[in-house]
Amino acid sequence: MMKIVKILFPAFAALSMFIGCNQNATPERPGRKAEVTVSISAPSMGTKVSVNDMPNDGNVKRLDVFIYKENGVLESHGSITNATSLAISSSTGSKEIWAIVNGPDLSSVSEDGTSTLAQLKAISIALGDNAADGFVMTGSKNVTLEGNTPVSIDVYRVATRVVIKKITKNFSVAANQAKEFKIVGIYLTNVQGANDLGLESFQASSGTWFNKMMHEDSNSHAYLYDNVNRVVNDSYETAHYFYGMPNDAAVADDVYAGNWSKRLTRLVIEATLDGETMYYPITMNLGFARNKSYEFNEVIITKKGSNDPDTPVNSEDIAINVTVKDWETVFFTSSGQNEGVYVF
């Protein structure tokens, strides 16, 4: 008889895991030992290499499988590195199975019989752990292992993605429209630098953050900043992809400028208008959650920006609607505009 555990990626990361064991025709008693064989299949994918690449970040370089007993103690652990199958010694009965894809060093929580689920959840996942050829993904499910029991576990990326595809110059004041408008750079600010694997603990104001209130050359990450330096006469149509870790800051607690404190993540367009530096910050007030892609199909510039990357543009016509689909894409949309079009 075969036991099957399938791990499936949503949208463009589908991972299948099969766990099987030999057993007698009669039902197994809880706790009976079994040799479990794990095989996986997943599309080979990469991630953001340049601003023009559509990131495919579901590549599986390493898979760790943890099987926990009902008391939260690790019963068995197995891993794959550049391979498609492994064997795990386990037993029948009620279990909680966790799958970690492309995770950091997990040896400290991999001792059968002593390591616990709480220890696994407390492992820190840093933004830098999401390598260019494979992002960290996790998933879990409570199951009862018994004869011929298929189990499916959805595995989600730990990181968050922001996409901006087009910036259009359309100043409402003719004199400003006639001036040279240059996009200097695009970046994320107020980005948490790490979360725990269980996503139960987030950064305080004094914790690890990147680009606090501005782009910081000495405290940034390649996933957070794109240099543009492009004069725009009409539209700049190049997709840019940015990645950060989930941010649990509440909209009600968000603050602007002033002294640093925990606050919402922002997407910032830095530009010049006839040499005058200005900023167009967009607050990610729809959340900044794992495995979500927050997307702007077009940002339309109709007025001068603010003088600080953490101060909003004075605008009366910004309203947000969202659509969630597939990779859990969330479109930022100004009222009266097509989906994903944002107007300053």
LUMKEVEX-316626 format. One line per field, with one value per residue (C-alpha): z, y, x; residue number from 1. Coordinates in Angstrom, 3 decimals, always signed. Example, Ala and Ser with C-alpha at 12.3 -4.5 7.8 and 13.67 -1.06 7.14 Angstrom:
LUMKEVEX-316626
w	c(+7.800 +7.140)
v	c(-4.500 -1.060)
u	c(+12.300 +13.670)
num	c(1 2)
***
This chain:
LUMKEVEX-316626
w	c(+0.000 -0.608 +1.497 -0.569 +0.628 -2.096 -1.636 -4.232 -5.067 -5.886 -9.282 -10.837 -8.219 -8.165 -5.981 -5.582 -2.810 -2.541 +0.694 +0.592 +2.820 +2.666 +5.000 +5.467 +3.991 +7.472 +8.841 +10.689 +14.387 +15.439 +16.074 +13.872 +12.141 +8.399 +5.843 +4.041 +0.559 -0.636 -4.254 -5.606 -8.950 -9.571 -12.487 -12.687 -12.082 -11.427 -9.992 -10.517 -12.428 -14.074 -14.208 -17.474 -16.316 -15.264 -12.003 -11.596 -8.044 -7.407 -8.119 -5.623 -4.648 -1.282 +0.375 +4.098 +5.452 +9.181 +10.687 +14.208 +16.721 +18.394 +21.306 +18.910 +19.174 +15.936 +14.935 +11.660 +9.242 +5.702 +3.116 -0.578 -2.167 -5.960 -5.962 -6.381 -3.708 -0.162 +2.478 +5.948 +8.810 +10.425 +11.916 +11.493 +13.444 +13.838 +12.625 +11.656 +8.522 +7.592 +4.274 +4.014 +0.541 +0.072 +3.774 +5.791 +7.887 +9.829 +11.529 +14.952 +14.802 +13.076 +16.011 +16.007 +19.408 +20.906 +18.467 +18.554 +16.185 +18.266 +17.613 +13.861 +13.792 +15.658 +13.017 +11.521 +7.770 +6.456 +3.201 +2.016 +2.511 -0.611 -3.138 -6.771 -7.843 -5.217 -2.645 +0.799 +0.862 +3.672 +4.273 +6.774 +7.435 +10.185 +8.887 +10.030 +8.338 +7.478 +4.571 +1.178 +2.572 +0.170 +1.785 +0.012 +1.488 -0.073 +0.097 +0.016 -0.444 +2.741 +0.865 -0.568 -4.090 -5.523 -9.284 -11.168 -14.937 -16.369 -15.340 -17.403 -17.400 -17.625 -15.572 -15.326 -15.391 -18.915 -17.668 -15.673 -18.560 -20.691 -18.153 -18.233 -16.064 -15.118 -13.118 -10.925 -9.162 -7.804 -4.454 -1.354 +2.051 +5.587 +4.832 +7.587 +7.158 +8.699 +10.099 +11.920 +9.857 +11.492 +10.758 +14.349 +15.337 +13.461 +13.837 +16.423 +15.686 +17.075 +14.988 +11.537 +8.865 +5.435 +3.923 +6.964 +5.613 +2.613 +0.374 +2.468 +0.449 +3.530 +4.716 +1.669 -0.417 -4.129 -4.099 -2.865 -5.308 -9.079 -10.589 -13.596 -14.593 -17.540 -19.005 -19.671 -22.313 -22.425 -20.666 -19.171 -19.744 -18.065 -15.412 -12.082 -9.411 -5.728 -2.817 +0.933 +4.027 +5.405 +7.391 +10.176 +10.857 +11.150 +8.913 +11.993 +13.496 +10.373 +10.702 +8.207 +8.386 +11.857 +13.924 +12.885 +14.214 +12.870 +9.920 +6.653 +3.668 +0.764 -2.940 -3.866 -7.288 -7.027 -9.836 -10.892 -12.663 -14.396 -11.806 -8.771 -6.762 -5.712 -4.502 -5.169 -2.228 -2.355 +1.003 +0.898 +2.933 +1.556 +3.668 +2.957 +3.369 +2.381 -1.130 -2.290 -5.348 -5.116 -8.687 -10.449 -14.151 -14.525 -12.295 -13.803 -12.663 -12.837 -10.209 -8.486 -5.861 -2.198 -0.896 +1.231 +0.360 +3.519 +3.069 +0.876 -2.207 -1.530 -3.493 -3.117 -5.776 -4.520 -3.796 -3.720 -4.999 -5.095 -7.038 -5.692 -8.060 -8.873 -7.160 -4.878 -6.954 -5.428 -7.896 -6.670 -8.506 -8.276 -8.470 -11.996 -13.505 -15.155 -12.947 -11.710 -12.772 -10.002 -10.434 -8.457)
v	c(+0.000 +3.541 +6.697 +9.868 +13.371 +16.025 +19.537 +21.903 +25.439 +27.938 +29.739 +29.710 +27.503 +23.995 +21.497 +17.886 +15.691 +11.989 +10.051 +6.314 +3.311 -0.441 -1.962 -5.012 -5.214 -4.729 -1.164 +0.033 +0.806 +4.380 +4.682 +1.774 +2.532 +3.069 +3.901 +7.029 +7.881 +11.491 +12.643 +16.140 +17.810 +21.551 +23.907 +25.287 +29.029 +31.964 +35.434 +39.127 +39.492 +42.852 +45.276 +43.718 +40.138 +38.675 +37.024 +33.321 +32.624 +29.089 +27.179 +24.343 +23.999 +22.360 +20.799 +20.032 +17.966 +17.862 +15.453 +16.316 +14.238 +15.588 +16.921 +19.101 +17.028 +16.221 +12.599 +12.641 +14.976 +14.572 +16.883 +17.055 +19.102 +19.140 +15.860 +14.723 +12.042 +11.069 +8.506 +9.360 +6.944 +7.856 +6.208 +6.170 +8.342 +12.054 +14.311 +17.903 +18.032 +21.105 +21.666 +24.294 +25.108 +26.861 +27.569 +28.613 +26.176 +24.140 +21.713 +23.247 +22.157 +18.793 +16.460 +13.679 +13.206 +16.496 +19.365 +20.986 +22.729 +25.896 +25.922 +25.539 +28.420 +30.640 +30.280 +33.710 +34.174 +37.213 +39.018 +37.855 +34.206 +34.607 +33.781 +34.862 +31.242 +30.206 +32.011 +30.629 +28.956 +27.205 +25.252 +22.877 +20.652 +18.442 +14.920 +11.365 +9.022 +5.761 +3.398 +5.045 +8.537 +11.423 +14.735 +18.109 +21.042 +24.500 +26.098 +29.898 +32.308 +34.090 +37.281 +40.019 +41.468 +44.947 +45.540 +48.842 +48.571 +52.067 +55.727 +58.435 +62.160 +64.114 +67.319 +69.269 +72.556 +73.185 +74.922 +71.824 +69.493 +71.461 +70.962 +68.074 +65.246 +62.620 +59.448 +59.018 +55.782 +53.578 +51.843 +50.500 +52.137 +51.021 +47.347 +44.757 +42.837 +39.519 +37.565 +34.265 +31.202 +30.844 +34.519 +34.959 +37.569 +40.779 +43.605 +46.347 +49.887 +48.945 +45.765 +45.064 +47.432 +48.507 +52.006 +53.691 +56.675 +57.017 +55.062 +54.314 +53.294 +51.734 +49.970 +48.683 +45.517 +44.770 +43.722 +47.168 +49.694 +50.173 +52.981 +54.491 +57.925 +58.254 +61.471 +60.891 +62.912 +60.769 +57.387 +55.176 +51.628 +49.158 +46.704 +46.868 +44.178 +44.653 +42.226 +42.714 +40.803 +41.061 +44.208 +43.998 +47.753 +48.883 +51.575 +53.329 +53.560 +54.826 +58.041 +60.221 +61.741 +62.877 +60.525 +56.908 +54.535 +51.457 +52.362 +51.120 +50.160 +52.633 +52.466 +55.650 +57.186 +59.673 +62.227 +65.675 +68.403 +70.746 +69.653 +70.065 +66.814 +65.491 +62.241 +60.308 +57.908 +55.429 +53.901 +50.170 +50.599 +47.453 +45.381 +43.931 +40.211 +37.080 +35.699 +38.742 +40.756 +44.409 +45.688 +49.056 +48.751 +52.501 +55.472 +58.815 +61.950 +65.031 +67.276 +68.062 +65.575 +66.056 +67.207 +64.095 +60.360 +59.690 +62.594 +62.024 +64.103 +66.589 +64.938 +64.949 +62.385 +59.237 +56.354 +52.684 +49.617 +46.133 +42.920 +39.721 +36.830 +33.979 +34.779 +36.769 +39.887 +43.115 +45.990 +49.584 +51.641 +55.286 +55.867 +56.172 +54.565 +51.203 +48.387 +48.982 +52.672 +55.080 +58.855 +61.571)
u	c(+0.000 +1.169 +0.983 +1.036 +1.799 +1.631 +2.939 +1.498 +2.646 -0.111 -0.069 +3.409 +5.133 +3.632 +5.460 +4.346 +5.636 +4.900 +5.400 +4.947 +5.518 +5.103 +2.555 +0.354 -3.132 -4.611 -4.814 -1.711 -1.879 -0.997 +2.735 +3.778 +7.089 +7.161 +9.813 +8.565 +9.808 +9.543 +9.700 +9.100 +8.540 +8.485 +9.100 +12.624 +12.364 +14.650 +14.021 +14.771 +18.037 +17.343 +14.441 +13.258 +12.943 +9.615 +10.646 +9.940 +10.989 +9.749 +12.957 +13.513 +17.160 +16.568 +13.552 +13.352 +10.465 +9.688 +7.161 +6.001 +4.079 +0.953 +3.038 +5.065 +8.256 +10.070 +9.666 +11.554 +13.294 +14.562 +16.064 +16.914 +19.689 +19.677 +17.779 +14.201 +13.707 +14.635 +13.585 +12.278 +11.688 +8.369 +5.283 +1.525 -0.885 -1.631 +1.181 +1.900 +4.049 +6.087 +7.839 +10.592 +11.902 +15.263 +15.511 +18.580 +20.625 +18.050 +20.450 +19.771 +16.110 +16.566 +17.247 +14.656 +13.048 +14.289 +13.706 +10.264 +7.878 +8.187 +11.929 +11.369 +8.879 +11.352 +14.094 +14.877 +14.382 +16.266 +15.566 +18.988 +17.986 +15.835 +18.534 +18.310 +17.814 +15.262 +13.135 +12.245 +8.818 +6.977 +3.786 +2.264 -0.721 -2.134 -2.643 -3.271 -0.809 -2.516 -2.758 -3.250 -3.859 -3.059 -2.114 -1.770 +0.142 +0.190 +3.637 +3.914 +6.776 +7.792 +8.729 +6.494 +6.739 +6.029 +5.819 +5.655 +5.308 +4.852 +5.322 +3.631 +4.430 +1.156 +1.464 -1.761 +0.187 +1.481 +4.632 +5.605 +4.781 +7.254 +10.080 +12.567 +11.285 +13.858 +13.247 +16.325 +15.435 +12.647 +12.846 +11.116 +11.488 +10.638 +11.267 +11.567 +14.810 +13.772 +10.832 +10.636 +9.794 +6.393 +5.602 +4.503 +7.105 +7.893 +10.414 +10.004 +11.195 +14.611 +14.830 +16.257 +14.931 +16.183 +15.826 +14.349 +12.353 +14.726 +17.066 +20.139 +23.192 +24.788 +21.622 +19.794 +19.545 +19.703 +16.030 +14.964 +16.458 +16.653 +18.702 +16.867 +18.282 +15.936 +14.448 +10.743 +8.938 +5.811 +6.000 +8.677 +7.498 +9.860 +8.758 +10.599 +10.325 +11.105 +11.054 +10.803 +9.788 +6.228 +5.458 +2.867 +2.711 -0.911 -2.392 -3.796 -0.298 +1.472 +3.471 +5.355 +8.837 +9.999 +12.148 +12.369 +9.746 +8.026 +5.795 +4.300 +6.430 +6.412 +7.216 +9.100 +9.735 +12.602 +12.653 +13.838 +11.884 +14.333 +16.909 +14.636 +14.583 +11.184 +9.659 +6.485 +5.980 +3.108 +2.228 +1.536 -1.647 -3.287 -0.939 +2.478 +1.919 +3.819 +3.384 +1.416 +2.427 +1.355 +1.247 +1.032 +0.249 +0.768 +1.614 +0.583 +2.418 +0.165 +1.762 +5.042 +6.178 +7.022 +10.410 +10.915 +10.649 +8.623 +6.175 +3.109 +2.358 -0.423 -3.207 -6.938 -7.762 -6.028 -8.378 -7.503 -9.323 -7.841 -8.172 -6.614 -5.828 -3.423 -0.072 -2.329 -1.738 -3.042 -3.481 -3.166 -5.807 -6.916 -10.650 -12.006 -8.909 -8.323 -7.121 -3.582 -3.445 -2.384 -2.541 -0.693)
num	c(1 2 3 4 5 6 7 8 9 10 11 12 13 14 15 16 17 18 19 20 21 22 23 24 25 26 27 28 29 30 31 32 33 34 35 36 37 38 39 40 41 42 43 44 45 46 47 48 49 50 51 52 53 54 55 56 57 58 59 60 61 62 63 64 65 66 67 68 69 70 71 72 73 74 75 76 77 78 79 80 81 82 83 84 85 86 87 88 89 90 91 92 93 94 95 96 97 98 99 100 101 102 103 104 105 106 107 108 109 110 111 112 113 114 115 116 117 118 119 120 121 122 123 124 125 126 127 128 129 130 131 132 133 134 135 136 137 138 139 140 141 142 143 144 145 146 147 148 149 150 151 152 153 154 155 156 157 158 159 160 161 162 163 164 165 166 167 168 169 170 171 172 173 174 175 176 177 178 179 180 181 182 183 184 185 186 187 188 189 190 191 192 193 194 195 196 197 198 199 200 201 202 203 204 205 206 207 208 209 210 211 212 213 214 215 216 217 218 219 220 221 222 223 224 225 226 227 228 229 230 231 232 233 234 235 236 237 238 239 240 241 242 243 244 245 246 247 248 249 250 251 252 253 254 255 256 257 258 259 260 261 262 263 264 265 266 267 268 269 270 271 272 273 274 275 276 277 278 279 280 281 282 283 284 285 286 287 288 289 290 291 292 293 294 295 296 297 298 299 300 301 302 303 304 305 306 307 308 309 310 311 312 313 314 315 316 317 318 319 320 321 322 323 324 325 326 327 328 329 330 331 332 333 334 335 336 337 338 339 340 341 342 343 344)
***
